[in-house]
């Protein structure tokens, strides 16, 4: 396989860059095969941006998923997050790029799966995630994790479904890093973590999003799952390094790792086929 310009095999590129290149190629092929509206961004690793066409189809979503999203005001609001490159030149001037229009969007992939009709009711999905059949996915949730001094954190977790918080990744380079002073703002940090065991590189604490998610799960008495691609082993290792620093065995048992590939194995067949064609996500 080659990149969009035909110059570099994506298998030879670093994890996140390689996957972005692969998804861009797949996105172009997917759009061409199905007659979908899209544009291609400029840059060292071009991205494919899908649009809702005149026929009502949106190339970045399974048709039944997109129909379900548009029918739910709460889910539909998530589509309004503007893409960082929306002011750049576009083929159609009236088209404002949105974050979830991008073929590389982990939020779009998350909604593709969990907004698809019947997914949460699937016994395999419920067993894999440990959620109830009546759980309703919520996206962009603010768990209000306690800080010192009686304040709370205002950052988001990608999804909450029942008693499970989910952080989803696809082509992102990492889970963010932060200075120790920023991490130390959290009220429960030392109760939850052996701080000396947290991964540090270049004077910065690695896996900042994962630390926040773990602290949110502790404060909310729920579970926390990291959902990432099996083609990104470096992200898996960061999550394990954070989990190793958790003091409580009971809390550690509420921390999960799930790959998109594992999840693809338990979703309905029509969605599984879509994930394989568009994202290269194949079960087994």
N, C-alpha and C positions, 0 to 999 in steps of 0.2 A: 504494500500500500504506500501511496505517496501523499505529500501535502498538496494543498490547493494549487500551488504553482508547479507541481510535478518535480520539485527539486530534492526533497528530503523524505526518506521513509519515516513514518511517524514512530515506528518502534525504536528508532535511534535517538529520539528526543527525550528530554527529562519528563517525568511522570505527568504533571499537569499540562505541560505544553504539548506532549504527545497526544494526550487524550483530547485536548481542545482541537488539535489538527484533525484527529480522526472524526470527531463529532461534526466538524465543519464539512468534511468530505461527505460523510454520511448524510448530513442535512441537505447538501446540494443534490445528492442523488435522490434522496427521499422526495424533495420538492419537485424535481424534474419528473420522477416516476408517477407522481400523483397529481401533477398540474397545480401546485400550490404557489401562493404568492410569497416571495422572499426577496431579500437584498443581501449583499455581501459587504461587510465592513472592510476598511483598509487596515493595515497594521502588519507587524511581523508574523502574527498568527491570525489571519482573517477569521471573522465569525459570520455565521449565517443568522440573519434576523428574519423571522417569519411574520406575516401579517394575516389578519382576518380578511379573506378574499370576498369578492362580491357574492359568492355562493354561500357565504356564512361559515366556511371551513377555516380553521386556524391551524397551520402546519406544525406548530409546536406542541399540539395537543391531540390526543386520541379524540375522535369525533364525539364519542359518548361522554368522555370526561369534560370536554369543552362545553357541551350542552348542559351538563350538571353544574359546572362552575357558573355559567351565565344565569342559571335558574336560582342560584343562591346569592343573595345580596352580600353576605359575609365573605364568601369565597370570591365573588366577582371584584370586590374592592381590592383584592390582592393583585389583580391584573393592572392596576393603575400606577404601579411603581415605575417611574420614568427611568429609561436607560441612560447611563452616563454620557453616551455619545449621541443623544437625541437631537442635538443642535447642529450636527454635522450634515453635509450635503446628502440628500436622499433622492432617489429616482422620483418618488412621489412626494411633493412638498407638503401635502396634507397629512402625511403619515408620521406621527410622532412615535419613535421607537420606545417600547416599554421593556423593563428588565426581563419580564417573563416571555418576551418574544424571542429571546436569544436561545439558539440551539444548545448553548453551554450552561444554561441556567439550572442550578440544582433545585431552586424553588419550583420551577416549571416541572421538572421531573418528579418532584415530591407530590405536586398536585395531580400530575398525570396518573400517578398510582392511587393516591388516597381519595381523590374525588371521583374516581371511576365507579360507576354504579355497582354495588354489591361487593366491593373489595373488603370493606371492614367487616362485612357479614361472613366472609369466607372463613371456614374453620381453620384452614392452614395459616391464614394471615393472623387470626386471633391467637392461635397457639404459638406462632413464631414470635409475636410481639407481646403476648401476655395481656391482651386487651379484651374488654367485653364486647358483645355483638352490638350493643346499642350505643357504643362510643362514637362521638361525632368529631371528626378532625377540625381543629382550629389552627389557623396559620398566622404567623407573626405574633405570637403570644408573648406578653411581658410578665414573667413570673414574679417580678418585684422582689428579688433576692435581697435579704437584709444586709445593710452596710453598718459599720460602726456609727455610733451617734444617733441611732434611731432612723436613719435614712434608708432608702432602698435603691437598688440598681434599676435603671430604665431601659436596659438592653433587651433585645428580643431573642426568643428561641424559635426555630423555624416552624415547629408544629407541636401541638399538644393533642393527644387522642386518649381520652380516658385519663388514667393515672400515669401516662407515659409522656415524657418530654423527648423530642427528637431534634437532633442537629444533623442536617443533611449536607453532604458535600459531593461534588462531581469533579470539576476541573480546578477548583480553588487551590492555591499554592500551599496553604497550610491552615492551621486553626488559630492564627494570629499569635502574636507575642506581646508582652507588656513588661514594663519596669516593675520590679518587686513592690515598689511603693503603691502602684495601682492595684496589685493583687492583694496587698495587705489591708485594703479598705474594707474587705468583707468580714462581717462579724464572726462567722463560723469557720474562718480559714484554718486556724490552728486546731480546732476540734475535729475537723474533717480530714485534714491533710497533715502528714509529716512534711513540713515545709522544706526541710533540708533535702528531701527526696524528689521534689518537683524538678522536671527537666529545665535546665538553664543553658542557654547558648549565647555567648557574646554579652553576658551581663543581663540578658532578658529572659523572662520566664516563658517557656514555650507552651503551646496548647491553652492559651488564655480562654478561648471560647469553651473548651472542655472543662476547665476549672470552674468557670461560671455555671455551666450546666450541671456539674456535679453538686455545687453548692446550692443551686436552685432545687435539685432533687432532694437534697437533705432537708432544706427548709420547708419544702412542700410535702414531704413524706411520700414521694412518688419515685418512679424509675426514670432513668435517662439513657437514651439509645443514640449511638452515633451510627449514621447510615451513610456508607461511602462505597466507592467502586472498588471491586477486587483488583482492578488494574492500578490501584494507588497504594501499594504496600507501605509506602513511607507515612501515609496518613494513619494507617492501622498502627504502626509502631509508636507514633506520638500518643495515640489514645491509650495504648498499653502502658506507656511510661507514666502517664498521668494516673491511671488506675492503680499502678503499683504504689503510689504515694498515699493512697486512701487508707486511713487508719482502721476504720470499722469493716469487719468482714461482712456484716449485715448490709451495709451500704454498698459495698463492692458487689454483692450479689444482685443489687438493683441497677447496676451499670451494665450496659449491653453494647455489643458490636454486631452490626448486621450489614451485609453487603447487598447492593442492588441485585446482584446475581442470585443470592439466596432468596431474596424477596420475590424475584421473578418466577421462582419455582413454585410458588403457592398462590399466585394471582390467576384470574380467569384467562383462558387460552387466548382470547382475542387481544387482551392487553399484553400478554406475554409475547405474542407475535409482533406487536407494535414496538415494544421495548427492544426486541432483537433487531428489527429492521432499522429503526431510527437511531438507537443509541449503541447498538452492538452489545447490549446487555442480555446475556444468555444464561439460563439456569444450568446447573450441573457442571 
